[in-house]
């Protein structure tokens, strides 16, 4: 078992790489009550659901790779500036239906904060550049609908 916080976090990134995809290995790095918080989407994952994010990203981008730009370790906290890179090859579910893959490349700016206790990941907070990701996938905001909705007087 790894006790070094940075090594532990690097092992988590490795397990989630497109050419590795070890969801159980990813899960096993977390404490029993560990949590992954997708801050931008307001969703948290625990237990076996921790592996959902590994599978989801690999579905969208089968060649997913995280390029770590800056790694800072402050005690039991590992703060990382990175890019999530890959090729959009999986369908993307939206409230309006499925967006079909374009084969386009993505390079998504991301900031991750990992909190380690007793050699396990206690908390992982991920801040993904969602607007950049969507634009690179060809999902453009529908400003016309937003303007029309805001023009309707509130009751």
C-alpha positions in Angstrom: 0.0 0.0 0.0 1.3 3.4 -1.0 1.5 6.0 1.8 3.1 8.8 -0.2 0.2 11.2 -1.2 1.7 12.1 -4.6 2.4 8.5 -5.5 -1.1 7.5 -4.5 -2.7 10.3 -6.7 -0.4 9.4 -9.6 -1.6 5.8 -9.3 -5.2 7.0 -9.5 -4.5 8.9 -12.7 -2.7 5.9 -14.1 -5.7 3.6 -13.3 -8.0 5.9 -15.2 -5.9 6.2 -18.4 -7.5 5.0 -21.6 -4.9 2.3 -22.2 -5.2 1.0 -18.6 -8.8 1.5 -17.5 -8.6 -0.2 -14.1 -11.8 1.0 -12.4 -11.4 -1.4 -9.5 -7.8 -0.3 -9.0 -9.0 3.3 -8.9 -11.7 2.5 -6.4 -9.3 0.5 -4.2 -7.1 3.7 -3.7 -10.0 5.4 -1.9 -10.8 5.2 1.8 -13.9 3.2 2.6 -15.8 6.5 3.0 -13.9 8.2 0.3 -15.6 10.5 -2.2 -15.1 11.9 -5.7 -16.8 15.3 -6.1 -17.4 16.5 -9.6 -17.7 20.1 -8.6 -18.8 21.6 -11.9 -21.7 19.1 -12.4 -22.6 18.9 -8.7 -22.3 15.2 -8.5 -20.5 13.0 -5.9 -19.5 9.4 -6.2 -18.8 6.9 -3.4 -18.1 3.2 -3.1 -18.4 1.2 -6.3 -19.8 4.3 -8.0 -16.2 5.8 -7.9 -15.5 3.7 -10.9 -18.3 5.2 -12.9 -16.2 8.3 -13.7 -13.4 6.1 -15.1 -15.8 4.3 -17.4 -17.7 7.5 -18.4 -14.5 9.4 -19.5 -13.3 6.3 -21.3 -16.7 6.0 -23.1 -16.4 9.6 -24.3 -12.7 9.5 -25.1 -11.4 5.9 -25.3 -7.8 7.2 -25.6 -8.2 9.5 -22.5 -5.0 10.8 -21.0 -4.4 13.2 -18.2 -1.4 15.5 -18.8 -0.2 16.8 -15.4 1.2 20.3 -15.8 1.8 21.3 -12.2 1.7 19.1 -9.1 1.9 20.7 -5.6 2.0 18.6 -2.4 1.1 20.4 0.8 1.0 17.9 3.6 -1.8 15.5 2.8 -3.2 17.7 0.0 -2.2 17.2 -3.7 -3.2 20.1 -6.0 -2.8 19.5 -9.7 -3.3 21.6 -12.8 -3.8 19.3 -15.7 -5.3 18.8 -19.1 -7.7 15.9 -20.0 -6.9 14.9 -23.5 -8.5 12.4 -25.9 -10.6 11.9 -29.0 -14.4 12.3 -28.9 -15.6 8.8 -30.0 -18.5 8.0 -27.6 -22.0 9.4 -27.6 -22.7 12.2 -25.2 -26.0 12.2 -23.4 -27.8 15.6 -23.0 -31.3 16.6 -21.9 -32.1 17.1 -25.7 -30.8 13.7 -26.8 -27.5 12.1 -27.8 -24.7 14.0 -29.3 -22.9 11.8 -31.8 -19.1 11.6 -31.6 -17.2 13.8 -34.0 -13.7 12.2 -33.7 -12.5 15.6 -32.7 -9.6 16.1 -30.2 -10.3 17.6 -26.8 -7.8 19.3 -24.5 -9.7 20.2 -21.4 -8.2 22.4 -18.7 -8.8 20.9 -15.2 -7.8 21.5 -11.6 -7.9 18.6 -9.1 -7.6 18.6 -5.4 -6.9 15.3 -3.6 -7.0 14.8 0.2 -5.2 11.8 1.5 -5.5 10.2 5.0 -3.9 7.1 6.3 -2.5 6.1 2.8 -5.9 6.3 1.1 -7.8 9.0 -0.9 -10.4 10.6 1.4 -11.7 13.2 -1.0 -11.1 14.1 -4.6 -12.5 17.4 -5.9 -12.4 17.8 -9.7 -12.9 21.2 -11.4 -13.2 20.4 -15.1 -13.4 23.2 -17.8 -16.9 22.1 -18.9 -17.5 25.0 -21.3 -14.1 24.2 -23.1 -14.9 20.5 -23.2 -18.4 21.1 -24.7 -17.1 23.5 -27.3 -14.3 21.1 -28.3 -17.0 18.4 -28.7 -19.1 20.6 -30.9 -21.7 21.3 -28.3 -22.5 25.0 -28.6 -24.6 26.9 -26.1 -28.2 27.7 -27.2 -28.2 31.4 -26.5 -31.4 32.0 -28.6 -33.4 29.8 -26.3 -31.9 31.4 -23.2 -32.7 34.9 -24.5 -36.3 33.9 -25.4 -36.8 32.3 -22.0 -35.5 35.3 -20.1 -37.8 37.6 -22.2 -40.9 35.9 -20.8 -42.1 37.9 -17.8 -42.0 36.1 -14.5 -45.4 35.5 -12.8 
